[in-house]
Amino acid sequence: METKEFEFKGFKISGFIALFLILAVIVADIFILRSAAASANPERIFGLTIPISFLLIILLAIGMVKLEPNEARALVFFGKYRGTLRENGFWYINPLLSKKRVSLRARNFDAEAIKVNDKSGNPILIGLVLVWRVKDVYKSLFEIDSQTMSNQGSLSSTMKAFESFVKVQADAALRQVAGRYNYDENSNPNENDVTLRSGADEINDELTDTLNERLSIAGIEAIEARINYLAYAPEIAAVMLRRQQADAIIAAREKIVEGAVSMVKLALDHLKEEGVVELDEERKAAMVSNLLVVLCSEDNAQPIVNAGTLYN
């Protein structure tokens, strides 16, 4: 959807000029009132001067706008959008324009962990932290509807409405992205596939893109989105922990066996090269068996001295 937002190019002067005019009107009123006190008909002068001066001061005061860095005002003239004022400073504009204030500063949103199913159907808990800001003032104010948004343009109520919209869309995007990946390599049939635990950068980029697609309708930009919490759901956490422990034990055993085989081969090669003893195939098999038992055992080996021969 194309935005209708455009910069305000209507009547605009420095607010200090309007402030000077207010002070000038007040000084003029004081001078006129002093003159009226010495006049023969003070009621007539007083009756004309005060209402006109009061109306002029109100019009000048209503039209003054102060804009800080990274703030904007959407200007509406009797229901018709007239543009967005973004230029920082103190300004005076048409007092009949209604001014809706919007903050363009970056904001953090720390989403609580929610329960979702990963690609394999395992229930997991996942949370994110999001940095967002308003990018399109027109869309943010007029494309979404919220009961929390104030008709008077209160900044706090307006931003609260945006935060409510961001929260709902962040939960939906997080569920969508998490459902495309497995939790880790243990539940991943293809070892080359990206998982939630291994592909942090890729998944964070996809999550940011998905959020931008969802938030664009409200004129909101997701600057950065990152997964900050990831765990198995409580009902399967204990089972998955035992599975991870079993995988760790198997991996450790494989490493131990690999090292033991290497050491046995090294011992046999050295015995043969040095000519220490000649072993037939049966004795080699017995030696390999004994060395593997000693090297792979978790307990300390108890040596036995053979006082006879290799065959007795």
Backbone bond lengths (Angstrom), bond angles and torsions (degrees), N, CA, C in turn:
res aa  C-N    CA-C-N  psi(-1)  N-CA   C-N-CA  omega(-1)  CA-C   N-CA-C  phi
1 M - - - 1.453 - - 1.534 109.64 -
2 E 1.321 115.53 127.67 1.457 119.45 -179.56 1.528 110.18 -75.63
3 T 1.314 114.61 142.92 1.454 119.45 -179.78 1.514 111.02 -81.23
4 K 1.332 116.12 147.39 1.457 121.88 175.60 1.524 111.32 -99.84
5 E 1.309 115.69 5.60 1.450 118.58 -175.73 1.526 110.78 -70.52
6 F 1.325 117.07 140.73 1.458 122.26 173.25 1.518 108.10 -150.05
7 E 1.330 114.87 157.73 1.454 120.34 -179.14 1.524 110.34 -69.83
8 F 1.321 115.01 142.24 1.466 120.68 178.45 1.531 109.72 -71.67
9 K 1.347 115.74 124.22 1.464 121.27 -179.16 1.530 111.72 -125.46
10 G 1.329 114.66 22.84 1.455 118.87 178.19 1.524 111.84 -83.60
11 F 1.337 114.41 -161.01 1.462 120.94 -177.63 1.533 110.13 -63.99
12 K 1.342 115.07 127.42 1.457 120.38 -178.32 1.520 108.78 -157.52
13 I 1.333 116.15 124.24 1.466 121.17 175.21 1.522 108.58 -131.11
14 S 1.307 115.83 170.76 1.456 120.06 179.24 1.522 110.74 -62.96
15 G 1.317 116.08 136.85 1.457 120.63 179.67 1.520 112.83 -67.26
16 F 1.333 116.52 -21.71 1.468 119.16 178.84 1.523 111.72 -69.37
17 I 1.333 115.99 -27.73 1.470 119.09 174.83 1.524 109.87 -65.79
18 A 1.349 116.33 -44.91 1.468 119.79 178.64 1.529 110.31 -64.43
19 L 1.335 116.85 -38.27 1.463 119.92 178.37 1.527 110.97 -64.74
20 F 1.323 116.80 -39.79 1.460 120.84 176.99 1.530 111.12 -63.97
21 L 1.342 116.15 -38.93 1.473 119.71 178.87 1.530 110.88 -65.84
22 I 1.331 117.63 -37.53 1.467 120.22 177.30 1.518 110.49 -62.44
23 L 1.324 115.97 -44.88 1.468 119.65 178.45 1.526 110.73 -64.34
24 A 1.327 115.63 -37.43 1.469 119.10 178.85 1.520 111.32 -65.68
25 V 1.332 116.59 -39.82 1.467 120.22 178.66 1.524 110.35 -65.03
26 I 1.313 116.84 -40.81 1.466 120.25 179.67 1.534 110.47 -63.80
27 V 1.341 116.41 -44.15 1.468 119.99 178.26 1.524 110.56 -63.04
28 A 1.346 115.35 -40.38 1.474 118.93 179.44 1.529 110.84 -65.26
29 D 1.335 117.02 -38.45 1.468 119.85 178.04 1.529 111.04 -62.22
30 I 1.325 115.45 -42.32 1.470 118.89 179.88 1.532 110.24 -62.42
31 F 1.328 115.76 -42.74 1.465 119.54 179.54 1.535 111.15 -64.78
32 I 1.356 116.01 -41.69 1.473 119.74 -179.31 1.524 110.59 -66.96
33 L 1.336 116.44 -39.63 1.466 119.26 -179.91 1.526 110.89 -65.41
34 R 1.303 117.40 -37.55 1.466 119.89 177.62 1.533 110.47 -67.75
35 S 1.321 115.06 -36.70 1.462 118.09 177.78 1.524 111.06 -69.88
36 A 1.361 115.46 -35.89 1.462 119.21 -179.16 1.521 111.31 -67.74
37 A 1.322 116.99 -31.69 1.452 120.19 179.91 1.527 111.77 -64.20
38 A 1.332 115.26 -29.74 1.470 118.99 179.05 1.510 112.27 -93.51
39 S 1.337 117.29 -1.29 1.469 120.94 -177.92 1.522 110.49 -84.27
40 A 1.323 114.31 162.03 1.468 120.30 179.71 1.523 111.13 -75.75
41 N 1.336 116.56 -24.47 1.479 120.80 -178.75 1.537 109.03 -130.40
42 P 1.326 119.01 71.99 1.468 121.47 -176.03 1.521 113.28 -69.01
43 E 1.359 118.47 -28.56 1.464 120.39 -177.32 1.525 111.30 -62.98
44 R 1.318 117.09 -37.60 1.470 120.57 -177.50 1.533 110.44 -68.65
45 I 1.315 116.16 -44.75 1.469 119.82 179.62 1.521 110.02 -66.07
46 F 1.316 117.19 -42.93 1.458 122.19 -179.16 1.530 111.02 -63.93
47 G 1.333 117.04 -41.23 1.453 121.60 -177.58 1.507 113.31 -67.20
48 L 1.323 118.50 -29.43 1.462 121.07 179.31 1.526 112.66 -87.79
49 T 1.300 115.63 -35.38 1.470 119.66 -172.82 1.525 112.79 -74.72
50 I 1.309 117.84 -48.38 1.466 121.21 -172.72 1.524 112.88 -62.64
51 P 1.333 122.09 -50.27 1.469 121.17 -179.77 1.523 112.80 -60.35
52 I 1.337 117.03 -42.42 1.471 119.63 -179.56 1.527 110.65 -65.87
53 S 1.311 117.06 -43.48 1.466 120.54 179.82 1.526 111.06 -64.97
54 F 1.327 116.72 -42.22 1.460 121.13 -179.82 1.525 110.57 -62.52
55 L 1.340 117.44 -42.79 1.470 121.35 179.00 1.521 110.88 -65.07
56 L 1.306 117.43 -40.83 1.459 121.41 -179.92 1.530 110.97 -65.25
57 I 1.318 117.07 -41.54 1.466 120.17 179.11 1.528 110.88 -64.55
58 I 1.326 117.57 -39.99 1.469 121.59 178.61 1.525 110.88 -62.37
59 L 1.342 116.55 -46.30 1.469 120.46 -179.83 1.527 111.36 -62.56
60 L 1.314 116.25 -39.44 1.459 119.85 178.95 1.533 111.40 -68.49
61 A 1.324 116.57 -39.64 1.467 120.22 -178.16 1.523 111.94 -70.87
62 I 1.349 116.66 -40.34 1.470 119.81 -178.29 1.520 111.54 -65.06
63 G 1.310 117.35 -33.77 1.463 120.99 -175.59 1.520 114.61 -80.00
64 M 1.323 118.57 -5.41 1.465 120.28 -178.39 1.530 110.81 -81.84
65 V 1.328 115.08 135.64 1.468 122.37 -177.75 1.524 108.96 -133.39
66 K 1.331 116.49 131.39 1.471 121.47 174.87 1.520 108.34 -111.67
67 L 1.340 116.24 125.56 1.449 121.53 -177.43 1.525 109.58 -120.78
68 E 1.345 116.88 119.63 1.451 122.57 177.77 1.525 109.91 -90.21
69 P 1.344 117.83 167.07 1.471 119.60 178.07 1.527 111.62 -56.69
70 N 1.338 114.89 140.75 1.467 122.90 179.97 1.525 112.04 59.96
71 E 1.309 115.52 39.34 1.460 122.44 170.49 1.515 108.85 -129.42
72 A 1.323 115.74 157.54 1.462 121.07 178.65 1.522 109.07 -146.41
73 R 1.330 114.86 157.68 1.470 121.28 175.28 1.525 108.61 -127.77
74 A 1.326 116.12 123.15 1.454 120.87 172.56 1.524 108.14 -84.99
75 L 1.313 116.92 126.56 1.462 122.47 -174.19 1.526 110.06 -106.02
76 V 1.320 114.96 126.71 1.462 121.29 -177.40 1.520 108.33 -127.13
77 F 1.349 115.80 130.95 1.470 121.26 179.76 1.523 108.89 -111.81
78 F 1.347 115.51 100.98 1.462 122.12 -179.47 1.529 111.48 49.71
79 G 1.333 115.98 50.92 1.459 121.82 175.78 1.513 115.41 89.40
80 K 1.329 118.79 -6.59 1.462 121.54 -178.61 1.523 109.80 -107.55
81 Y 1.334 115.21 126.51 1.461 120.32 -178.81 1.523 110.16 -69.24
82 R 1.338 116.45 128.09 1.458 121.84 -177.11 1.513 113.63 -111.25
83 G 1.307 118.89 -2.17 1.460 120.59 178.45 1.512 111.80 127.69
84 T 1.322 115.02 178.28 1.455 122.08 -178.82 1.519 109.69 -119.67
85 L 1.316 115.65 128.16 1.462 121.49 177.34 1.527 108.40 -92.34
86 R 1.344 116.39 117.60 1.454 121.66 -177.57 1.528 113.03 -118.09
87 E 1.320 117.50 -14.80 1.463 120.75 -174.21 1.525 109.94 -72.18
88 N 1.328 115.79 123.08 1.457 120.90 -177.38 1.526 111.05 -67.38
89 G 1.333 114.24 149.91 1.460 119.00 176.58 1.513 112.06 134.87
90 F 1.323 114.12 -166.39 1.472 122.89 -178.11 1.513 107.32 -114.07
91 W 1.358 116.73 115.60 1.454 121.56 -171.15 1.530 111.40 -127.48
92 Y 1.340 112.74 159.51 1.466 120.09 170.97 1.519 107.27 -122.99
93 I 1.353 115.95 124.19 1.463 121.81 179.31 1.523 109.07 -126.48
94 N 1.309 115.41 -178.25 1.466 121.46 179.57 1.535 109.61 -54.34
95 P 1.323 118.10 119.62 1.476 119.47 -177.32 1.519 114.11 -66.88
96 L 1.334 117.69 -14.42 1.464 120.86 179.51 1.530 112.29 -83.51
97 L 1.321 117.36 -6.80 1.465 121.06 177.28 1.524 109.62 -80.23
98 S 1.325 116.51 131.16 1.465 119.58 172.29 1.522 108.88 -83.44
99 K 1.310 116.44 140.35 1.468 121.40 -171.42 1.529 109.09 -119.75
100 K 1.343 115.96 115.31 1.459 122.08 179.09 1.530 108.23 -102.17
101 R 1.307 116.21 117.35 1.463 121.47 -174.44 1.525 110.98 -86.36
102 V 1.341 116.19 135.71 1.464 122.88 179.60 1.519 108.74 -136.73
103 S 1.324 116.43 135.11 1.465 121.58 176.45 1.525 109.46 -90.21
104 L 1.336 116.03 133.57 1.463 122.14 178.50 1.529 111.59 -102.45
105 R 1.319 117.02 9.08 1.464 120.86 -178.20 1.535 110.47 -74.99
106 A 1.335 115.04 152.81 1.466 120.62 177.97 1.528 110.02 -70.94
107 R 1.318 116.17 142.23 1.460 122.36 -179.08 1.523 109.93 -130.48
108 N 1.335 115.77 149.16 1.459 121.97 177.58 1.524 110.16 -98.04
109 F 1.318 114.84 143.65 1.461 120.70 173.44 1.522 108.27 -134.11
110 D 1.318 116.75 114.84 1.465 122.68 -179.80 1.524 108.15 -102.35
111 A 1.323 115.86 101.60 1.465 120.83 -176.49 1.518 110.48 -79.20
112 E 1.306 116.77 136.38 1.456 121.11 175.55 1.529 110.08 -67.42
113 A 1.327 115.61 149.79 1.463 120.66 -179.59 1.526 110.08 -62.48
114 I 1.318 116.17 133.23 1.466 122.16 178.52 1.527 109.04 -117.29
115 K 1.320 116.58 156.52 1.454 121.48 179.93 1.521 109.51 -92.94
116 V 1.326 116.02 123.55 1.463 122.05 178.47 1.525 108.48 -135.34
117 N 1.325 116.57 169.83 1.463 122.41 175.25 1.523 109.03 -104.48
118 D 1.340 116.50 132.55 1.457 118.73 176.97 1.522 109.85 -78.40
119 K 1.315 117.05 -171.62 1.464 121.23 -175.33 1.519 112.07 -60.96
120 S 1.336 116.96 -32.09 1.467 120.77 179.97 1.523 113.21 -87.05
121 G 1.322 116.81 -1.74 1.461 120.38 -179.80 1.502 114.68 90.90
122 N 1.328 117.89 4.29 1.465 120.33 178.71 1.528 110.32 -74.97
123 P 1.327 118.42 131.18 1.471 120.19 177.33 1.530 110.70 -72.54
124 I 1.313 116.58 128.52 1.464 121.70 -179.60 1.527 109.07 -133.31
125 L 1.319 115.43 160.61 1.457 122.58 173.57 1.517 108.03 -106.92
126 I 1.334 116.50 129.14 1.454 120.66 -176.20 1.530 109.54 -142.54
127 G 1.315 116.37 138.83 1.462 122.06 178.84 1.514 110.01 -135.87
128 L 1.328 116.00 163.78 1.460 120.02 -178.92 1.515 110.39 -140.80
129 V 1.329 115.08 160.70 1.449 122.60 170.68 1.520 106.79 -120.48
130 L 1.319 115.84 133.14 1.471 121.69 -172.28 1.519 110.09 -126.04
131 V 1.339 115.29 135.94 1.463 122.05 172.45 1.528 107.07 -110.06
132 W 1.326 117.17 121.04 1.463 120.71 -175.20 1.523 110.90 -139.83
133 R 1.306 115.15 165.56 1.461 121.50 177.30 1.521 109.38 -158.02
134 V 1.307 115.89 162.07 1.463 122.02 176.25 1.522 108.19 -79.71
135 K 1.328 116.30 127.67 1.461 121.35 179.82 1.519 111.60 -108.01
136 D 1.316 117.67 -41.44 1.467 122.78 -178.68 1.526 108.15 -116.46
137 V 1.320 116.73 108.69 1.469 121.62 -175.08 1.519 110.90 -65.88
138 Y 1.325 117.53 -41.33 1.463 120.59 -178.48 1.523 111.55 -60.17
139 K 1.341 116.27 -50.47 1.463 119.65 -179.16 1.519 111.43 -63.15
140 S 1.322 117.13 -41.97 1.459 120.14 -176.36 1.525 111.98 -63.62
141 L 1.329 117.37 -32.00 1.463 120.70 -178.03 1.517 113.63 -91.69
142 F 1.339 117.38 -33.41 1.461 119.38 -169.23 1.529 114.68 -118.01
143 E 1.343 118.24 -4.54 1.458 119.54 179.56 1.519 112.54 -100.12
144 I 1.328 118.36 -16.74 1.459 120.77 177.04 1.529 108.80 -120.90
145 D 1.314 115.73 155.15 1.454 121.51 -178.16 1.522 108.59 -122.50
146 S 1.335 115.48 137.26 1.458 120.05 178.57 1.513 109.26 -150.44
147 Q 1.337 116.60 138.61 1.454 120.95 178.75 1.520 112.22 -70.67
148 T 1.338 116.35 -17.29 1.463 118.90 -178.70 1.516 112.73 -83.91
149 M 1.339 117.83 -8.71 1.453 120.01 -177.80 1.523 109.65 -80.81
150 S 1.309 116.65 130.49 1.456 122.01 -176.10 1.519 110.84 -83.10
151 N 1.319 116.23 139.31 1.459 120.53 175.97 1.520 111.77 -69.23
152 Q 1.313 118.63 -22.69 1.449 122.02 -179.60 1.532 112.15 -83.91
153 G 1.320 117.80 -0.37 1.450 120.48 176.61 1.512 114.02 78.89
154 S 1.322 118.84 25.61 1.454 121.74 178.51 1.524 109.73 -60.94
155 L 1.346 115.90 130.66 1.459 119.93 -176.69 1.521 111.38 -63.67
156 S 1.322 118.27 -42.93 1.462 121.02 -177.10 1.522 111.95 -63.52
157 S 1.323 117.41 -43.95 1.463 120.10 -179.92 1.521 111.16 -70.01
158 T 1.331 117.22 -35.28 1.459 120.56 178.67 1.519 111.00 -65.41
159 M 1.326 117.10 -47.73 1.459 120.21 -179.58 1.533 111.23 -68.07
160 K 1.329 116.60 -30.12 1.467 119.71 176.35 1.523 110.56 -64.37
161 A 1.332 116.21 -37.17 1.463 120.13 176.87 1.522 110.64 -65.09
162 F 1.325 117.07 -41.75 1.457 120.51 177.98 1.529 110.81 -63.34
163 E 1.332 117.10 -42.78 1.460 120.91 -179.58 1.526 111.38 -62.17
164 S 1.329 116.70 -37.78 1.461 120.49 177.65 1.527 110.69 -63.52
165 F 1.329 116.73 -42.17 1.468 121.07 178.33 1.520 110.40 -65.23
166 V 1.327 117.35 -43.37 1.459 121.99 -179.36 1.528 110.49 -62.69
167 K 1.326 117.56 -40.20 1.467 121.54 -178.81 1.529 111.12 -60.87
168 V 1.324 116.55 -46.88 1.465 120.17 -178.61 1.526 110.72 -63.97
169 Q 1.325 116.67 -45.24 1.455 120.08 -178.33 1.535 112.03 -69.85
170 A 1.327 117.48 -32.50 1.464 120.56 178.09 1.528 110.44 -65.58
171 D 1.336 117.48 -42.04 1.465 120.61 177.73 1.529 110.78 -62.46
172 A 1.340 116.34 -43.37 1.462 120.13 -179.17 1.526 111.22 -65.23
173 A 1.328 117.41 -42.72 1.467 120.85 179.95 1.524 111.34 -66.39
174 L 1.330 116.31 -38.19 1.459 120.26 179.80 1.524 110.96 -65.21
175 R 1.319 117.40 -42.02 1.465 121.04 176.76 1.531 111.01 -63.41
176 Q 1.308 116.01 -40.73 1.466 120.55 -178.38 1.528 111.50 -64.72
177 V 1.326 117.12 -46.47 1.465 120.45 -177.80 1.525 111.29 -71.58
178 A 1.341 117.96 -42.05 1.465 121.04 -178.16 1.528 111.40 -63.04
179 G 1.333 117.09 -31.69 1.462 120.06 -179.53 1.517 114.12 -72.30
180 R 1.319 117.53 -8.09 1.467 120.36 -179.00 1.523 113.12 -91.48
181 Y 1.335 117.45 -10.60 1.463 120.48 -172.96 1.528 110.48 -129.73
182 N 1.323 114.76 155.63 1.455 120.90 171.52 1.527 109.68 -81.27
183 Y 1.328 115.47 159.04 1.466 120.19 -177.98 1.521 111.21 -65.03
184 D 1.343 117.55 -51.47 1.459 121.58 -179.77 1.520 109.62 -150.33
185 E 1.343 115.87 -174.55 1.455 120.85 -175.90 1.522 112.35 -67.20
186 N 1.338 118.28 -25.21 1.467 120.87 -178.02 1.520 112.41 -64.86
187 S 1.333 116.22 -32.79 1.466 120.18 179.89 1.512 111.42 -102.84
188 N 1.334 116.99 17.44 1.452 121.98 -175.95 1.524 109.72 -108.70
189 P 1.332 119.22 112.38 1.468 120.45 -179.01 1.521 112.99 -66.87
190 N 1.303 118.25 -28.29 1.460 122.74 178.47 1.525 108.79 -109.86
191 E 1.321 116.28 113.69 1.463 120.12 -174.14 1.521 112.53 -65.49
192 N 1.336 117.81 -20.22 1.460 120.72 -178.25 1.522 112.82 -83.69
193 D 1.316 117.60 -11.08 1.461 120.51 -179.59 1.524 111.44 -72.37
194 V 1.316 115.21 149.09 1.471 121.06 176.65 1.521 109.12 -75.86
195 T 1.334 116.76 139.72 1.462 121.65 176.97 1.522 109.53 -118.09
196 L 1.323 115.67 168.92 1.458 120.21 -179.75 1.521 111.95 -63.35
197 R 1.330 116.94 -31.99 1.458 120.23 -179.03 1.525 112.57 -83.65
198 S 1.325 117.38 -33.55 1.471 119.77 -173.66 1.523 113.35 -92.75
199 G 1.324 117.30 -30.38 1.472 119.43 -173.85 1.509 113.44 -103.38
200 A 1.329 116.64 56.29 1.468 120.82 -173.54 1.527 111.93 -59.59
201 D 1.327 117.27 -52.58 1.468 120.17 -175.21 1.523 111.42 -64.10
202 E 1.322 116.76 -45.87 1.463 120.32 -178.84 1.522 111.30 -63.35
203 I 1.320 117.15 -42.80 1.461 120.74 -179.28 1.520 110.83 -69.15
204 N 1.334 117.86 -38.88 1.466 120.58 177.64 1.524 111.07 -62.95
205 D 1.328 116.90 -39.79 1.473 119.81 177.53 1.527 110.93 -65.16
206 E 1.328 116.63 -42.37 1.464 119.65 178.35 1.531 111.36 -65.03
207 L 1.328 115.80 -38.34 1.461 120.20 178.33 1.530 110.55 -64.35
208 T 1.326 117.49 -40.55 1.462 120.94 178.00 1.523 110.93 -64.06
209 D 1.337 116.64 -43.54 1.470 120.00 179.20 1.528 111.19 -63.91
210 T 1.318 116.72 -42.07 1.468 120.35 179.61 1.525 110.87 -63.43
211 L 1.314 116.85 -41.45 1.465 120.70 178.19 1.522 111.32 -64.53
212 N 1.317 117.33 -40.76 1.468 119.71 178.97 1.523 111.64 -63.09
213 E 1.332 116.73 -36.49 1.466 120.01 176.68 1.524 110.72 -63.53
214 R 1.317 117.05 -39.85 1.460 120.85 -177.53 1.533 112.42 -78.00
215 L 1.331 116.81 -33.77 1.466 120.38 -175.60 1.517 113.33 -88.59
216 S 1.333 117.21 -10.66 1.469 119.49 -176.74 1.523 112.09 -63.18
217 I 1.323 117.01 -29.98 1.469 119.66 179.84 1.527 111.09 -63.69
218 A 1.322 117.26 -25.27 1.461 121.20 -179.64 1.522 111.97 -101.06
219 G 1.323 117.62 8.67 1.458 119.88 179.42 1.515 113.50 68.56
220 I 1.334 117.66 26.14 1.458 122.56 -177.74 1.525 108.76 -110.94
221 E 1.318 116.30 140.19 1.465 122.39 -178.37 1.520 110.16 -112.66
222 A 1.332 116.06 130.65 1.463 121.56 172.98 1.522 107.74 -88.69
223 I 1.320 117.02 108.40 1.461 121.16 -178.78 1.525 110.52 -73.76
224 E 1.310 116.79 -44.22 1.462 121.36 -179.66 1.519 109.25 -155.74
225 A 1.317 115.49 138.49 1.470 121.73 175.94 1.519 108.19 -133.41
226 R 1.332 116.38 130.13 1.461 121.04 -178.40 1.530 110.31 -137.37
227 I 1.332 115.07 141.08 1.462 120.30 173.98 1.518 108.45 -75.52
228 N 1.326 116.20 121.24 1.469 120.24 -177.92 1.522 113.17 -113.20
229 Y 1.327 117.55 -0.60 1.471 120.60 177.21 1.513 108.54 -150.62
230 L 1.332 116.05 130.86 1.459 120.88 -179.52 1.523 108.93 -151.14
231 A 1.327 116.07 122.08 1.468 120.69 -179.42 1.521 108.78 -160.59
232 Y 1.339 114.69 159.58 1.457 119.00 173.35 1.521 109.69 -70.65
233 A 1.310 116.34 150.46 1.458 121.14 176.02 1.535 109.08 -64.82
234 P 1.344 117.89 151.49 1.476 120.70 -175.40 1.514 114.32 -55.65
235 E 1.338 118.55 -33.24 1.458 119.93 -174.85 1.528 113.25 -69.58
236 I 1.338 118.60 -20.24 1.467 120.03 178.60 1.528 111.80 -121.44
237 A 1.325 117.37 2.35 1.467 120.13 -175.98 1.525 111.70 -61.57
238 A 1.350 117.48 -43.05 1.467 120.96 -177.69 1.526 110.77 -65.01
239 V 1.342 116.77 -42.52 1.469 120.73 179.98 1.524 110.37 -64.03
240 M 1.330 116.03 -44.76 1.462 120.07 -179.27 1.529 111.25 -66.71
241 L 1.330 117.14 -31.78 1.463 119.98 177.08 1.523 110.89 -65.61
242 R 1.333 116.89 -42.90 1.465 119.95 177.33 1.530 110.84 -64.14
243 R 1.313 115.36 -36.91 1.468 119.34 178.17 1.526 110.66 -64.88
244 Q 1.317 116.91 -42.20 1.461 120.44 178.37 1.521 111.14 -65.73
245 Q 1.343 116.04 -37.98 1.462 119.30 177.47 1.527 110.85 -64.92
246 A 1.330 116.69 -40.79 1.460 120.23 178.73 1.523 110.62 -63.78
247 D 1.332 116.85 -42.69 1.460 120.45 178.33 1.524 110.82 -62.63
248 A 1.338 116.34 -37.92 1.467 119.72 179.36 1.523 110.87 -67.07
249 I 1.336 116.68 -39.94 1.468 120.27 179.06 1.521 110.57 -64.79
250 I 1.331 115.53 -43.89 1.478 119.20 179.65 1.525 110.64 -61.85
251 A 1.328 115.94 -43.90 1.467 119.27 179.60 1.524 111.26 -62.34
252 A 1.342 116.83 -39.58 1.467 120.26 178.82 1.526 110.68 -66.55
253 R 1.342 116.64 -41.44 1.471 120.17 179.02 1.520 111.11 -62.92
254 E 1.321 116.55 -40.88 1.465 120.01 178.64 1.525 110.95 -60.75
255 K 1.323 115.88 -39.47 1.458 119.71 179.62 1.532 110.81 -67.56
256 I 1.339 115.54 -40.38 1.466 119.86 -179.85 1.526 110.81 -64.91
257 V 1.335 116.52 -44.87 1.468 120.53 179.97 1.524 110.65 -63.62
258 E 1.314 115.93 -41.39 1.465 119.92 178.97 1.525 110.58 -60.15
259 G 1.344 116.89 -43.76 1.455 119.79 177.83 1.510 113.01 -67.91
260 A 1.343 117.89 -37.98 1.466 121.63 -179.91 1.518 111.17 -64.83
261 V 1.321 117.03 -43.71 1.471 120.49 178.76 1.518 110.50 -61.34
262 S 1.311 116.89 -40.57 1.463 121.25 178.94 1.531 110.74 -63.62
263 M 1.336 116.71 -41.15 1.469 120.35 179.85 1.523 111.61 -68.79
264 V 1.331 118.02 -39.09 1.460 121.48 178.03 1.523 110.41 -63.51
265 K 1.305 117.06 -45.02 1.467 120.96 178.24 1.527 110.62 -60.69
266 L 1.331 115.75 -42.14 1.462 120.10 179.13 1.535 111.08 -62.77
267 A 1.332 117.37 -40.96 1.461 121.33 -179.82 1.524 111.21 -65.25
268 L 1.331 116.91 -43.89 1.465 120.38 179.80 1.528 110.88 -64.91
269 D 1.328 116.62 -40.78 1.466 119.82 -179.84 1.526 110.86 -64.23
270 H 1.333 116.98 -40.95 1.457 120.43 -179.96 1.530 111.30 -66.74
271 L 1.314 116.76 -41.43 1.466 119.71 178.54 1.522 111.17 -61.83
272 K 1.334 116.18 -38.78 1.458 120.02 -179.55 1.518 111.55 -71.62
273 E 1.348 116.89 -42.92 1.459 120.53 -178.44 1.528 112.15 -67.05
274 E 1.319 116.86 -39.90 1.458 120.68 -177.79 1.525 113.00 -81.77
275 G 1.318 116.73 -12.30 1.467 120.28 179.72 1.513 112.79 68.08
276 V 1.295 118.11 31.18 1.461 121.84 -178.30 1.519 110.88 -67.12
277 V 1.329 116.72 -44.73 1.452 121.21 -177.64 1.522 107.99 -156.92
278 E 1.305 115.57 147.11 1.457 121.11 176.14 1.526 108.81 -100.24
279 L 1.308 116.31 123.07 1.462 121.71 -177.17 1.516 109.24 -115.42
280 D 1.345 115.58 133.48 1.460 117.90 172.60 1.525 109.02 -80.60
281 E 1.305 116.99 179.11 1.462 121.42 -175.40 1.526 111.87 -63.01
282 E 1.339 116.45 -35.72 1.468 118.90 -179.08 1.521 110.87 -68.22
283 R 1.373 116.89 -41.45 1.456 119.68 178.97 1.534 111.80 -69.09
284 K 1.337 115.32 -36.02 1.469 118.43 176.20 1.531 110.98 -61.49
285 A 1.340 115.31 -42.59 1.468 118.88 179.70 1.521 110.85 -63.58
286 A 1.344 116.97 -39.48 1.466 120.20 179.39 1.527 110.58 -66.49
287 M 1.344 115.87 -40.21 1.463 119.44 179.65 1.525 111.17 -66.09
288 V 1.331 115.63 -43.23 1.471 119.73 178.18 1.518 110.56 -59.91
289 S 1.342 115.71 -43.68 1.464 119.73 179.43 1.519 111.77 -61.24
290 N 1.335 116.27 -45.58 1.468 119.80 -179.00 1.533 111.68 -64.64
291 L 1.344 116.84 -43.35 1.461 120.47 -179.18 1.531 111.39 -65.08
292 L 1.312 116.15 -40.65 1.472 118.77 178.92 1.518 111.46 -64.67
293 V 1.336 116.17 -39.08 1.469 119.15 178.09 1.522 110.33 -63.14
294 V 1.348 116.11 -43.33 1.460 120.08 -178.32 1.527 110.89 -67.04
295 L 1.339 116.80 -45.25 1.469 120.65 -174.73 1.524 112.99 -74.26
296 C 1.321 117.38 -31.60 1.469 120.29 -176.00 1.520 113.13 -94.22
297 S 1.319 117.14 -11.05 1.459 119.30 -177.84 1.523 110.69 -74.07
298 E 1.336 116.18 145.01 1.458 121.10 177.50 1.529 111.51 -80.37
299 D 1.343 117.42 -20.75 1.462 121.84 179.44 1.524 110.27 -96.04
300 N 1.319 116.11 156.82 1.455 120.85 177.48 1.524 110.73 -68.49
301 A 1.334 114.93 137.67 1.474 119.71 -178.58 1.530 110.71 -75.09
302 Q 1.354 116.46 146.08 1.458 123.07 176.63 1.528 108.57 -104.94
303 P 1.335 117.09 107.63 1.477 118.77 -175.29 1.534 111.32 -68.40
304 I 1.327 116.19 145.85 1.457 123.88 175.20 1.525 107.95 -124.63
305 V 1.339 116.82 124.28 1.468 121.70 -178.77 1.509 110.12 -88.21
306 N 1.314 116.13 122.67 1.455 121.55 178.67 1.537 108.45 -92.37
307 A 1.326 117.39 110.25 1.472 121.07 -177.36 1.506 113.17 -85.20
308 G 1.327 116.57 -6.54 1.454 119.55 -179.75 1.515 111.94 -98.75
309 T 1.334 115.10 -134.27 1.465 121.07 177.72 1.505 108.96 -108.42
310 L 1.314 114.57 177.56 1.461 118.66 178.94 1.521 112.22 -64.71
311 Y 1.350 115.25 -22.11 1.480 118.04 -173.57 1.534 111.55 -102.21
312 N 1.345 118.07 1.86 1.452 120.54 -178.90 1.519 109.47 -129.89
